[in-house]
Amino acid sequence: MFSKITSNIKVSVTPEYDSKNSFPSENRFVFKYNIVIENLGEFPIKILKRKWLIFDVGFGFTEVVGDGVIGLTPDVQPHDEFAYFSNVMLRSGVGNMSGMYLVRNEETKENFEIDIPKFNLLSAVLVN
């Protein structure tokens, strides 16, 4: 697990190689990642946007920007959490991801960024 706290918001990521949906002979390596966003602060937040930087060894960087997460803009109350999972496909089977969320303090209506920790992606095929 990879975790980081920014402005009293803890983001934890657990990546996993998805061998069932991967086809190494076709340069298709799929990874699932579970994310938990914990509000350690004293005010509710809303997750507005996400930005990912995906690195695929031999193929470089890709930036992905979008609204919310998994089609939602969830509210996270103080001392509560929001969890979701998603996936990414790499062509090399080796890489990493990092990013940020744009969130809003629902009391003051101010926006701020929180970091998503950098995490490694390594296919089981290449480990053996």
N, C-alpha and C positions, 0 to 999 in steps of 0.2 A: 504494500500500500504506500502511496505517495500522498503527503498532506502538506498544506500550507495555510497559515492564518494571515489574513489581511483585514484590517479594520474590524476586528472581532467576528469575522466570518471565516469559518474553517472549511476548506474544500479538500476532500479526500478522494483519491482515484485508485481503483484496483483494475489494472488491465489483465486481459486473458487472451491467449491465442485461440482462435476458433477453428479448429482443425476440420470440423464437419462442413464448413462453408468455404474452406480454402482449397485452392487448386494450384499448388506450387509449380507444376509443369506448365501452367498458363500464366505464371507470374502474378498470381492472385492470392495474397495472404491477408486474411481477415482477422481483425482483433476486436473483441468486445471490451468495453470499459464501463465500470460501474462508478458512479459519482454520488457522493453524499455532500450536501451543502448544509453546514450547521451554523445557525445564527447564535453566536455566543454573546451577542450584544443585548441592549435593553430596548430596542425599537424594531418594529416589523420592517422587512425589506421586500421588494418585488424585483425579480430577475427580469431585466428588460432585453438584454442582448448578450450574444456570446461572440468571441473571436478566438479561433484556433489557428495555431501555427503547426503544421504537420510536416515532419522531416522524414523523407524516404531515402535511405542510403542509395547513392547512384542516380537518384532522380530529383533530388533537391527539395525545396520547400514549397508548400501549398498553403495559402491562407484561406480560411473559411469563416465568413461572417454571416450572422443571421439574428433574427429576433428570437428572444426567449430560448428555451431548451425543449427539445422534442415536441415542438408545436405549442408549448405552453409558456405563459409568463407568470410563474407561480409566486405566491406570497409565502414568506417564511417568517413565522412569528418568533419573538425572542425565546431562546432556549428550546427551539424546535429545529427540525431538519427536513430537507427535501431530498429524495433520492431518485435517481433514474439511471438507465443504461442506454448506451448507444454503441455504434461500431464504426470502424474505419477500415479501408482496404489499402494495403501497400503493395507495390509491385516487386520490391526487393526482399521483403520479409524481415527487414531490420530498419528501425527508425525510432522516432520519439514524437511526442506531442506536448504542447504547452499552450496556455492561452489566458483569457480573462473574461470575466462577466461584467457587464454594466448593470448595476443595481441601483434602486432608488430607496432612500430612507422614506418610509411611508408617513412619518410624522412631520419631517421638515420639507419633504418633496425634493431634496437634493440628490443628485446622481453622483455615484462614485464607482470606481473600478475595484474589483477584487481579482487576485491572481488564481489561476489554475496551475498547480505545480507541474513541472516538467516530468513526464514519465516515459519509460522505455518500452518499446515494442520489439519483441524478439520471437520469431516463430519457432515452434518446437521442432520443426523439420531441420532447421539450421543448428540447433543445439546438439543434436545426436551425432 
